[in-house]
Amino acid sequence: MKSLRSTKIISLIAASMLIASCEQGSVTEYGPSEERRLELEQAATSRAQVLVDSEWLVAYGSYPGVHILELGRTQYEFAQSHIPGAKFVDWMTEISDQTQADRYNLPPVEEFEDLMERLGITTDSTVVLYDAVDNRASARMFWTLKYYNHDSIKILDGGLEAWKRSGRELTDEFI
């Protein structure tokens, strides 16, 4: 009886998904409409424009207006080794509102503007984010920057571990 109920639920979900996809754009004989295909293609292109690898970072990381930010580790860990040119951001305190009980709210606009000014980041800057865990902190900063209308944001695909795997150097020097 339980498996029959599960089968019905799965069938209803599949039917709902089919109906929803049809509502997003008419389905041609073998796939989405041209309009929907272009939307999907644009989304894929946008994703490709956000993720960068270590080669890109080496090539463009030292350009004026490019700022590399590390998130997700402690300041002590950052001081021991980090990607050359990177600046430290404490994601737990600097990109959350410390006056709220829920520590993961967005920081007030004034505090965020102060942080950007301290880091030398303007609305024309390109910001490259990475962390040492699984890019959760980078994703958090990405959406915080987006929320505050920053457009040119990149994430190092694979974070610090990908940088190390590619044989790139680390440093303990501060900017």
N, C-alpha and C positions, 0 to 999 in steps of 0.2 A: 504494500500500500504506500509505503514511504517513497519507494523509487518511482511509482506512478505519479505521485504528487510532485516530485523533483523534476520528472520529465515534463509535466505540464507547465511548471514554473519556467523551466529552461525554454520551452517552446514559446511561452508568452514573452519572455525577455527577447528572444531572437526576433519575434514578430514586431515587437516595439522598436527594436533597433533598425529593422528594415524600413518600417514606416517613418522613423525619424530621419533616416538617410534619404528617403525619397522626398521628405519635406525640405531638406537642405538644398536640394537641387534635383531636377528631374533625372531619372536614371535612363541612360541610353541602353541600347541592346545589351552591351557587355561592360558596363561600368558607369561611373558618375558622369554627369553632364560636363560639358566643356567648362562652364563656370566653376563647378565644384572641383574639377581637375586642376584648374588654375589656382584656386584657393589652397589646395593641398600642396601643389608645387611651390607656391610662395611660402607656405609654412616651412617646408623642407629647406628652402633656400635661407630663410631667416635663421633656422637652427644652425645651418652650416656657417652662417656669418657670425654667430655667437661663439661657437667652440673654436679654440685655436690650439695648436700643438706647440711643442717646445721649439721647433724650427721657426715658427711664426714669431714666437716670443723673443728668440735670439735676434731675428732679423729686425723686429720693430720695437722691442722693449725699451731701447735707449733713445728712441725718437722723442723730440720735444712734444709735450702734451700727452704722452703715454705714461700712465701711472699703474704700477703693479702693486696690488694689495694682497697680503696674506691674512687669512682669517682661520679660526678653528683651533689654533694652538695657543699656548700661553706665551706671554711676552718673553719669559725665560727661554722657552724652547726656540722661539723666533731668534733670540739673541745668539743661540748656539749655532744655528745654520738656517739659511733661507736663500731663496733665489736672488741673485744679484739685482740690485735696484728696487727690491720690494720694500714696502712700508707695512708696518704692523697695524692691524685694526682688531681691537678686542670686541668681537661680535656680541658677547654677552652684555657688555656695558655701553658700547659706543653706537650700536645700531638698534637699541631698544630703549623704551621709555622707563627709566629707573624709578619714576614716581608712582608707577602702577604696580599692583600686586602681581599681575601677569607680566613677567619680565620680557615677554616676546612681542609686546606692542611696538609699533613704529616709534622712533624718537620724535619729539616735537621738532617742527621745522627749523627753529632757531638752533637747536643742538646739532641737527644734521648739517646745517649750513656752516656752523663752527667747525665741525669735523672735516668737511670738505675743504674749508679754507686752510685748516692746519695741515692737511695733506697736500695742499697746492692744486687741488682739483677744481676745475671750472666746468661750466656746461659744455665747453668745446673740447674738453679732455677725453681721451680714450682710457677707460679703466679696465685693467685686466685683473681678474680675481682668481685666486687659487686657495686651496686649503690642504691639510694633510690627512683628512679623514676621507670623506666620500663626496665632497663638494656641497654638502648641506649648507655650511656657513656661506659658501660662495653664492649659492642659489638664494639664500636669504638676503645677502647684500645686493645681488642682482635685482631682485624685486623691490628692495628699498630704493635703490637708485632709480629704477623705472617709476616707482610711485612719485618720486620727487623730480620727475621729468628729465632724467638723464638718458641720452640716446645711445651713445657709443660705449657699449659694455661688452667685454669678452670674458669667457671663462676658460682657463687652461684645462683642456680635456684630460682627465685623469689626475689632475692636481699635482701636488708635490711628488708623489710616487712616480708618476709618468715622467716628470722632469728628471728624477734620479735614474729611472730605467733607461732613459735616452742618453745617459752618460754625461749629463750636464753638471757643471760645477755648482757648488753651494758656497755661501760666504757667511761670515759673521760680522761684516762691516755694515754700519748704519748710514743712512743718507741724511 
